[in-house]
């Protein structure tokens, strides 16, 4: 809407609209642009006015600097280093194939209890999202939370790219750097859409010995629906198939750069329309 594409925005109210697929090239371009610009109001407004991506990064860096400056104003000196370590570790943790937050990679030999206060502070401040693993994909999901296993996401995808020093050329046109980081950006994007534009609380689940993992689980009434995130048009869904064969959900969701697809066991919702889930 900020880019004066009100009609395209209106189509996204229902992922089954044929226009959602018909305009896929336009949606893809705008989505990749959003991966870089993000949704912070000042950043969006400035880009709308000037269309200057360098200025976008400068404002995002300034916002990050302000956040980090605020840490020292509101936090006791004993907790401050752990908050900064947790905050700065998030891009690298998300870039891993397994995006579960590992404390030992933040500081060698550290455990969850060493960082509990830091994570809680960042979450309470609205700077991160915590997505918990569940031990069983059953209703109600909240009853099966594993409080020792979770993923951490930032509040904004543009800030994640800025922290990872991802340049515009990499993101908009794709290269090796983006290939390494695109899974993290895409999952961050989908998480934001689920939190901001749907009524669902996202969780995730992995099988025994982590042989497969569902990127997100949501509870729709009496059903638990798995959501698999694909960064491109890759339509192979091995983990999603394994999950459905074991737990038999009424249907499964894959979201990718492909158009809308409905099959007997799975629907593919384009990434740009995932908010209509």
KAFENPE-V701801 format. One record per residue. N is the residue number from 1. RES is the residue in one letter. OMEGA is omega as a letter, one per 20 degrees, with the letter a starting at -180 (NA if undefined). Layout:
n/res/omega
N/RES/OMEGA
N/RES/OMEGA
//
This chain:
n/res/omega
1/X/r
2/X/r
3/X/r
4/X/r
5/X/a
6/X/a
7/X/r
8/X/r
9/X/a
10/X/r
11/X/a
12/X/r
13/X/r
14/X/a
15/X/r
16/X/r
17/X/r
18/X/r
19/X/r
20/X/r
21/X/a
22/X/a
23/X/a
24/X/a
25/X/r
26/X/r
27/X/a
28/X/r
29/X/a
30/X/r
31/X/r
32/X/r
33/X/r
34/X/r
35/X/a
36/X/a
37/X/a
38/X/a
39/X/r
40/X/a
41/X/a
42/X/a
43/X/a
44/X/a
45/X/a
46/X/r
47/X/r
48/X/a
49/X/a
50/X/a
51/X/a
52/X/a
53/X/r
54/X/r
55/X/r
56/X/a
57/X/r
58/X/r
59/X/r
60/X/r
61/X/r
62/X/r
63/X/r
64/X/r
65/X/r
66/X/r
67/X/a
68/X/r
69/X/r
70/X/r
71/X/a
72/X/a
73/X/a
74/X/a
75/X/r
76/X/a
77/X/a
78/X/a
79/X/a
80/X/a
81/X/a
82/X/r
83/X/r
84/X/r
85/X/r
86/X/a
87/X/a
88/X/a
89/X/a
90/X/r
91/X/a
92/X/r
93/X/r
94/X/a
95/X/r
96/X/r
97/X/r
98/X/a
99/X/r
100/X/a
101/X/r
102/X/a
103/X/a
104/X/r
105/X/r
106/X/r
107/X/a
108/X/r
109/X/a
110/X/r
111/X/a
112/X/a
113/X/r
114/X/a
115/X/a
116/X/a
117/X/a
118/X/a
119/X/a
120/X/a
121/X/a
122/X/r
123/X/r
124/X/r
125/X/r
126/X/a
127/X/r
128/X/r
129/X/r
130/X/r
131/X/a
132/X/r
133/X/r
134/X/a
135/X/a
136/X/a
137/X/a
138/X/r
139/X/i
140/X/a
141/X/a
142/X/a
143/X/a
144/X/a
145/X/r
146/X/a
147/X/r
148/X/a
149/X/a
150/X/r
151/X/r
152/X/r
153/X/r
154/X/r
155/X/a
156/X/a
157/X/r
158/X/r
159/X/r
160/X/r
161/X/r
162/X/r
163/X/r
164/X/r
165/X/r
166/X/a
167/X/a
168/X/a
169/X/r
170/X/a
171/X/a
172/X/a
173/X/r
174/X/r
175/X/a
176/X/a
177/X/a
178/X/r
179/X/a
180/X/a
181/X/a
182/X/r
183/X/r
184/X/a
185/X/a
186/X/r
187/X/r
188/X/a
189/X/a
190/X/r
191/X/r
192/X/a
193/X/r
194/X/a
195/X/a
196/X/a
197/X/r
198/X/r
199/X/a
200/X/r
201/X/a
202/X/r
203/X/r
204/X/a
205/X/r
206/X/a
207/X/r
208/X/a
209/X/r
210/X/r
211/X/r
212/X/a
213/X/r
214/X/a
215/X/r
216/X/r
217/X/r
218/X/r
219/X/r
220/X/a
221/X/a
222/X/a
223/X/r
224/X/a
225/X/r
226/X/r
227/X/r
228/X/a
229/X/r
230/X/a
231/X/a
232/X/a
233/X/r
234/X/a
235/X/r
236/X/a
237/X/a
238/X/a
239/X/r
240/X/r
241/X/r
242/X/a
243/X/a
244/X/r
245/X/a
246/X/a
247/X/r
248/X/r
249/X/r
250/X/r
251/X/r
252/X/a
253/X/r
254/X/r
255/X/a
256/X/r
257/X/r
258/X/r
259/X/a
260/X/r
261/X/r
262/X/r
263/X/a
264/X/a
265/X/a
266/X/r
267/X/r
268/X/r
269/X/r
270/X/a
271/X/a
272/X/a
273/X/a
274/X/a
275/X/r
276/X/r
277/X/NA
//
